[in-house]
Amino acid sequence: MATSKEFKEFILEQLNILDNIACKAMMGEFLLYYNNILFGGIYDNRLLVKIIDTNKKYKMNEAIPYENAKPMYLVDDVDDQKTLKNIVLDTYKGLKR
């Protein structure tokens, strides 16, 4: 199942609290970048972020974005912009090292 245009637009709207968010289409799904660093994606109408030490404190559940892929963290509460912003920033901090 591919991600709907409506869900993608909703996630991007939620992420508009951050500058420098980019979204790139990939086979019906979407990769998400912050300051040119890939931090996650939108897969099957789910927001997933890379598993990194700096975002473990959020105690998110693991999910598989697509068949044979590495697990990622599932962001359950995409309505809370403040927490979403913090998750992205903490994920980014761990990846840019």
N, C-alpha and C positions, 0 to 999 in steps of 0.2 A: 504494500500500500504506500503510495507516495504522499508526501505532505501536501495539504491543501494550501492554496494561495492565501486564504483567510487566516489560517493558523500562522503561516510565515509572517504575514503583515502584522498580526497581533504581537508576535514575539519581537519583531523589529520595533514596533511601537513601544513595547515595554522596555526595550534596550535603549531607547532614544535618550534616556537619562545619562548615557555615556557618549562622549565624543569618539570619533574614529572607529565606529563599528562598521564592518563590511560584511556583506553576505554574498556568497558565490554559489550559483546553482551547480549541482552535481547529480546527475542521473535521477532526477525527481526529488532530490533532497537538497539541503542547503548547508554549506560550511560557513561557520561564523568566525570572524577575525576581530581582534581588538588591537589597535596599533600594529597592524600587519602580522600579528601572531595568531595562529589557529588555536582557538581555545575550546571549540565545541561545534555543535551542529544541530540542525533540526531534522529529525528522522521519524517518519511515520507519525507526524503530529506530536512529537515529543521533543523537548529541549534536553540535550545531553551535553555535558562538559567533560573534558579530559580528567582522568583521575590523577591527582597530583597531591603531594604532601600538604600544600598550602590550602587545599579546599576540603580536606578530610573532616575538619571540625564541623562541617554542616551535616554530617551523618546522612548523606544521600544514599539511596539504593543504587546498586549497579544495574546496568541494562546493556544489552547488545544492540548497537545501532543498526547493523545489518549482518547477514550471515558471514561467518568466519572473521568477524572484526573483533578487536580488543574491546573488553568492557569499558563503559564510560559511566559517569554518574548521571542519574536521571534527576532533573530539577522538577520536583513535583509542584511547588507553589510558584507558578509563573505570574501570578497576580500581584505578588509583593515586590514592587520595583526596588525598594531599598535593599532587601535581601538578595534579589537578583543581581543588582549592581555589585554588591559585596562579593558574591560568588564569582562573578566575572573578573573582578579586580584581583581577588586572591588566586584564582586560577592563572591569570596572566602573570602575576608576580612569580609564581612557581615555574612557569614556562620560559620566562625571559632570562633566566639565570644562565 
